[in-house]
Amino acid sequence: MRVPSRSPGQQPGPPVSPTAPARRHAPSASPRRTPATEPDLDAYRAAVADLLVEIGALAEASCIAARQVLVDQRLREPALAAVLDATPQGLVGARETLLLEMARYQPNERSSADDIAALARIFLLSRIDVMWWRDAPTYLTDEQVNGSVDLVDLEWLRRRDLLRFRYLEQPATLLGRGVRAVRRRVFPTATPRTAGLLFRRARREVVALLNDIGREFTARTPDATPPLWVTSLVRSAEHQHRLRRLGYAAMVPSGHCLGWAVDVEMEWFERFGVRDTLAELLLARQRAGEINVVDEGQAWHLCLAPAARRRLRRAYEAEMGV
């Protein structure tokens, strides 16, 4: 399946509620030139993998200048430049952002980037997301996420047994955080170690994707295996910057802030012996052109491809009876 590098355009769905306010977005910059040919994503991922080996060899603080020269030169190569130049930042903006991220990098227990090469991997592979959806408007504020008519309430669906995946919400009160902490001490492996969702909302197509993956995962694993677990969905740019201040490897711009990216738990499934099963399932969908996958350690980042949007929208409507 060939994956287009441009979004087919926004298709607002029915409102979540009759009173749900429409979101407003700041005027967007002029769209970038459409590439004459679609970037070769297999070549891009292979070039990223080669570059990461070289970055890893120059990870020491004394190698900063050499690392900068390496990145500057390698990102100009056709396989890498084709994707980066088709993002909203363009090749120059992406290069400068990556160099700045690497210069500021400090390892910490919250970051999914264990080292500087992992940081570069997360940034570069996630550029596929923003290339695909570069014309999609960003959810700038928490209010825009909560008021968007393009997002549905997961809790409403969960209570009607319409979800084939699980999630936790972030506790909203001090008491709730205390209860969560006690549960983790008493049952440390009962659920993944995640802060939970700040926004329990998602695009309809993303719900259909996760349900599809969840059903396939359940069919391939033993009966006692827990369902697919989602650790992050849509985020506002406002929240993305909060995560960055806390030390998370939250990239900007991000597919999460466009509503098309999700994170799914991986590490926790090792104790059930099915992590590799889930990994192969996700990578097969990437090879089919349906999603982009970024290995972030404990969780994997997924982004829906524009080519799969129409099919999944139809699947959602059929499954939900709308």
N, C-alpha and C positions, 0 to 999 in steps of 0.2 A: 504493500500500500504506500503510495506517495503522500507525504505530509506537506500541505501548503504552509508557506511561511507567513501568511497573513490570516487574520481572523475573518470569518465570513460575515462579520457584523453582529452587533448586539441584537438579541431577540428577546425583549422583555416578556416575561410570562405573566400569568394572572397574579394579582396582588395577594399578599399573605392575609391581609384583612381589609375590609372596605375602607378603613380609616388610615391604612398605612401610607405615610407621606412619601412622595417621590423624592429620590435623592438628587442633589445638585452637585455638579462637578465644576471645578475650575476649568477655564478654557484650556484645551490641550495644545501642545506645540504642533507645528505643521508635520504631517506624517512623513516618514522617511521614504526615500525612493524604493519602489518594489524591485527586488533583484530580478535580472533578466532570466535567471534560472534558479530553481530552488536549491538552497544549500544542501550539501551532502552531509546528513547528520551522522552517518557512520564514520565518515572521514573526519568530521569534527571531533567526535568522541575519541577516536583513535589518536588524533593529534593532541587532544587534551591529556590523554594518558601518557603519551611520550613526554610532554612538557612537564608533567607532575614529577616524573622520575628525575628530571634535571633540576627542578625546583628543590626537591628533597635533598639533592646533593649539594645545594647551596643554602641550606637552612640556617647555618650559623650566622650570628650577628655580624661577624667580620666579612660576610659575603653579600651584604646589602647592595653594594654598587654593582657587583657582578650579576646578582639576581635581577636587578632593574634592567640591565642591558639585555639579559636573556629574555625577559618577558617582553620588552619593547621589540626585540627582533622577531621572536617566534610568533607573536600575535599578528604580525603582518603577513604571515604565510597564508596562502589562499584558503586552505581548509578551515583555518580559524577565523580569518578576516571576513569570510563570506557570511558567517553567522553573526559575528559581533557588529559588523557594519549595518546589519539589518535590524538591530535593536534600536530602541528610542535614543540611547546615548551615542550610538555609532561606535566605530572602532576606537577613535581617540578617547571618547568618554569612558568606554568600557576599560580601556587600558589604564587610564588615569585612576579610575575607581579601584581596579584590582591592585595597582601599586600602592594606593593609599591604604586599602584594607590590609595589605601585607605589612606596610610600615607600622601600622597601629596594632598589629596582632599581638595579643597577650593571652597565652593559654590559661584557661580557668575551667572549673568543674562544670559550669553551666554550658559552655560552648560545645557544639557538636564537632568543631574543628580541633582535633587532637594536636595537630601541628600545622605548620604554614602551608605544606602541600595539600592538606585536607581543606584548608581555607580556600586555596586556589581552586580545588576541585569543585567545591560547593558553589563558588561564584561562577566559574566558567560553565559548568553543566546547567546551572539554573538560568543562564542567558538564553537557552533554547526556549524556556517558558516565555520570557519577555519578548523574544523575537516573534513567536507564534501570536501572542496577544498584545502586540505593541499598540494597536489602535483601541484597545479596551480601556474604559475609564477606570481610574484608581479610586478605591474607597479611601478617602482622605482622613475621615474622622470616625470615631466609634458611633456617632449618631447616624452617619450615612450607612454604616453596616446594619445597624438595628432598624433603620427605616426603609431599607431597600426593598422594592417590590420584586426584584430579581432573585431574592433569597427566600428559602422556606425554613420554617422552624422545625428543627430535628426532634425536639421533644414532642411536638404534636404528632409526628410520624412514629416515633418510638412507642408512644402509648397505644398506638393502633397496630403495633407489631408489623410495621411496614419497613423496618430497617434490618439489614442483614449484617450489621456491624455494631460495635459498641464504642462508647466514649464516656469520659467523665467531664463534668463541668467544674470550673474553678469555683471554690467556695466563695460566697459573696459576703460572709460575715466572719468575725473573729471566732465565734462559736463553731461555725462550719469548718474553719481551718483547723481548730482544735480537734474536732471529731475526726477529720481526715488524718491528722497526725497520729492519733491514737490507733486508728485502724491500721495504719502502715506499720506501727510498732508491733501490734498483735498479729497481723497477717501480712508480713513484709512482701510476700510473693503472690498475693491474691490478685493483684492488678499491676499493670506497668507503673513504673515510677515516672509520673508525668504531672505537671501542674494542672492539666485539664484544659478544656476549651473556655476561653473568655466569651466567645460568640458561638452559640449552638445553632448557627445558621449556615446554609450552603446553597449553591446553585442547584437547580433541579437535575441538570446533566451530571453534576458531581455526585449527587445522591445515587443516581442510576449506575454510575461507574462503580462506586463503592459497594452497592448492593450486588452488582455483577461479580466483582472480585470476591466479595464475601461468600457468595453462593459457591463459586468455584473452589475457594479455599476450604470450605466446609466439606465439599464433595471429595476432596483429595486427601483429607486428614482423618485420623481416628476419631471415633465418636466423642471421646473425652476432651478433645481439643477446644479451647475457647474460640469464639468467633473473631473475625478480623477486628483489630482495635485501632481507632483513629485518634491521634494525639493533637492534631491541629488542622484547622480548616481556613475559612476566610479570616483575614485580619485587616484592620485599618492601617494606613500608613502611620497614623498616630501611635497605634499599639506596636507596630514594627520598630519604631524608634525607641519606645519604652524597653522593648526586648534588647535592643542594641546597647542601651545604657546599662542594662543588667548583665551584660557580658555574653549574650547569646549570639551565635553566628547568623544573624537575621539580615539577609542581603537586601540592598535597595538599588533599583526597583525590584519588586518581588511578585511572583505569580500569586502568592497568598493575598496580596493587596488588590489583585484584579479579580479574585474570587475563583480562580481556576486551579489552584494548587492545594494539596492536602499532604499531611504527614501521617504515615502509618507505622505502628510499633513493629519492630523486628526483633530486638534483643530478647525481650521477654519470652518469645516463642521458642527460644533455644531450650528452655527447660521442658518443653513438650516435644522436642525433637522434630519440629516442623518449620524451623526458620528457613532452611534451604528450600523447602517446598514452596513457601510464600515468595522467596526471592526469585525462584525460577518462574513462577506464575507471573510476577510483575515484569521480569525481563522479557518474557515471551510477548507480553502486551506492548512493551517498548519496541521490540523487533517488528511487531505488526503495525507500528506507527500510531498506536492508540494513545500512548502516554509517553512522557519523559520521566526518567527515573534518576534520582540523585541519592547515592548512598551517603547518609549522614550519621552512620554509626548505629546508635540505639534505634533511631527511626529512619525510614526512607521517605524522601520527598517525591511526590508524584504530581505531575501536571497533565491535565487533559489536553490532547491535541485537537485543533480546530476540525480536523477531518472526521473526528468521532462525535462531534457535537450533535449533529442532526439525529444520528441513530440513537444516541443516549437520551435525547429529549423525547423522542418517540417512545423509547422504552420506559421512561419515567411516567409519561402520560398513560401508557397502557397499564403499567403496574399499579398506579395510584387511582386509575379509573377516572381521569380528568380529560 
